[in-house]
Amino acid sequence: MAAIVESSEDTIIGESLEGLIVSWNAAAEKLYGYTNAEAVGRSFSMLFPIERSEEIAQVLERVRRGERLSHFETTQQTKGGAWVELSLTISPVERADGQVVGVSVTGRDISQRMRTEQERERLVRELQAALGEVKSLSRLLPICAHCKKIRDDKGYWTQIDSSH
């Protein structure tokens, strides 16, 4: 079981019910930059911005009651201060009798997906703006400056000025 956890590409973090890190796999070391020795014994909240501490407390309380949270998208901070977007699954660790004795946090870095979505949204906004400009230009008549003919909807040029 330990070999599976260590070889996972997802971060797998074990927590006590008090929110202290009790296990930290190699993927967590790679993503966050903290070694196992630096992370174990510290509060899981070290990875979150201070303004999200209330949210994390509420999540932990739900898990202590036996709830599982899947695809919880959040932002966390690495040892170097960088911010990463993650999708977390936060699950209770239960004994055979159903009593919750810990918390399992599995995380996947979704930073690239988030950047791609933001870029897509930016491109959609640009396309919508360009389409708006095209629609306003479509009301203009294309007129030849030399011969004074206009082009109709079928692409044919029609004389509008008979003085030539």
N, C-alpha and C positions, 0 to 999 in steps of 0.2 A: 504494500500500500504506500509506503514512504517513497519508493522508487517512482511510482505513478505520479505522486504529488510533485516530486522534485523535477520530473521530466516534462511536466505540463508547460505549455507556452502561456497559459493563463496564470495570473497571480493567484496564489492560494494562501490566505492568511487565516490563522486561527486566533480567536480572541476569547478572553475570559468574559464572564457576564458583566464584569466591571469595565470592559472595554480595553483591557490591556492585551497587547499582542503576545501570544504564546507560541506561535509558529509562523514561519516566513519562508516561502520557497524561493528557488533560484530565479524564477520569473519575476517575483516581487523585488528581489535584489537588483535585477537588471533594469526594471522599469523605474523604480523609485530611487535607486542609488544607495540605499542603506543596506549594509550587510546584515546578516541574520543577528549577529551579536549587537549591532546598533539598534535594531528594531525591537527585538524580543524584550518584553518588560515595559515598553513605552506605550503610551495611549495611542489607540488607532486614530484618534482625532488629530494627531500631529500631521496627518496627510490632507486635512481639510482646511479651507479658509475659516478664520474665526467667525465670520458672519454666518457660517452654515452650521455652527456647533449645536444650535437648538434643533435643527433638522436631523442631525446625526443622532442626537439623544432620543428623539422620537422614533427613529428607525430602530435603534437598539432596543427600545422599550417594546416595540411591536414584536421583534424577534425573540425577546425574552418570554413573551407570551405564547411563543410557538409559531408565529407567522413566518412565512418565507417571502422575501421580496426578490422578484426576478426582473432583470433589465432595468435596474435602478441607475439612471444616467446621472453622472455627477462629474465634478471637476476636482482633481486632487493635485497636491503639490509634491514635487520630487525633492530630494536632498539638495540639489543644486538650485532650487527655487523655480524651476520650470513648472508650468501647469499642464496637466494631461487630462483629456476627456476619457472617462471610463464608463463601461456598462458593468454594474456589479450585480451579483446574485448573493444575497445575504440570507443565510439559513441558520436555523437553530441546530445545535448539536445536542442530541437527546440520548439519555440512557435508555436501556431496554424498557424501563417502567414509564417512559415518556417525559421524565423530568428534564428540562432544558439545563444543560451544564456548561454550554459554551456557544460560540458563534463562529460560523464558517463564512468567509468572504472570498468569493471567486470573482476576479476582475479581468476584463478584456479592454485593451486600449482601443478606443474608437476615435482617436484624434484625427486620423486620416479621413475617416468617413465623415466626420463633422466638417472638416475643411472642404471636402468634396461637395457636401450639401450646401455649405455657405457659398461656394463658387457657383454652383448650379443656380441657387437663388439669385445671386448677383447677375448672372447671365440672363435669367428669365426677366428680371427687372429691366435690364438693358434692351432686350428684345421687345418687351412691351412698350418701352419708350420709343424705340425705333419704329415699331408698328404704328404708334400714335402719330409720329412724324410723317410716315408714308401715307396714312389716311388723310392727313391735312394736305399733303402735296397732291394726292389723287384728285382733289377738287380743282386743281389748276389745269389749264389747257396748255398743252405743249404747242407753241407757235414758233415757226421757223422765222428767224430774224431777217433772213434774206428775201424769201419769197412770200412771206406773210400767210402761209398755209397753216392750218391746224391739223393735228392728228386725231382721228376719231378713235372710239373704243376698239375698232377692228384693226387699227394700225394704218389706215389709209389717210393720205394727206388730202385735205379739202381746201379749196381756195375760199377765203372769207373776204378778201379785199379785191373788188372787181376793177379798181382804178389802174391796175397794171396790165 
